[in-house]
Amino acid sequence: MILPYALLFMIACIALALILNLWRLFTASTLADRILTLDTMTVNGIALVVLYGVWAGTGLYLEVAVLLALTGFVGTVAYCKYLLRGSIIE
């Protein structure tokens, strides 16, 4: 009975976090801050997908969340490797 209200509140909080992350992405002073902001946005996107899966009552969105997590991890590692070495592929 309270679950729809809790889900709506959680979605609103994560949407606010995404907006604040977007603001931080444009105002970050260094490239490392931007990389961390993009990683945080990926985590917030994963949370939104999982919450929608709970709201829809299906487990399919958990698989989507895992794929998004893997893609976000690989992207973060690639950005950091580029930042440290200047190239991604050696």
C-alpha positions, 0 to 999 in steps of 0.5 A, a space after each residue: 500500500 505504501 510501496 507506490 509512494 515510496 517508489 515515487 519518492 525514491 524516483 524523485 530523489 534520484 531524478 534530483 540527483 541526476 539534475 545536480 550531477 548534470 550541473 556538476 558535469 558542466 561546472 567541473 574544473 578538471 577532467 577527473 571530476 567530469 569522469 567521476 560525475 559521469 560514473 555517478 550518473 551511471 549509478 543513478 541511471 541504474 537505480 532508476 532502471 531498478 526502481 522501474 523494474 520494481 514498479 513494473 513487477 518484472 525481473 527483466 529490468 534487473 538484467 538491463 541494470 547489470 548490462 548498464 553497470 558493465 557498460 558504465 564500468 568499462 567506460 569509466 576504466 577507459 576514460 581513466 586509462 585515457 587520462 593516465 596514458 593518453 591512449 586507450 589501446 596500447 
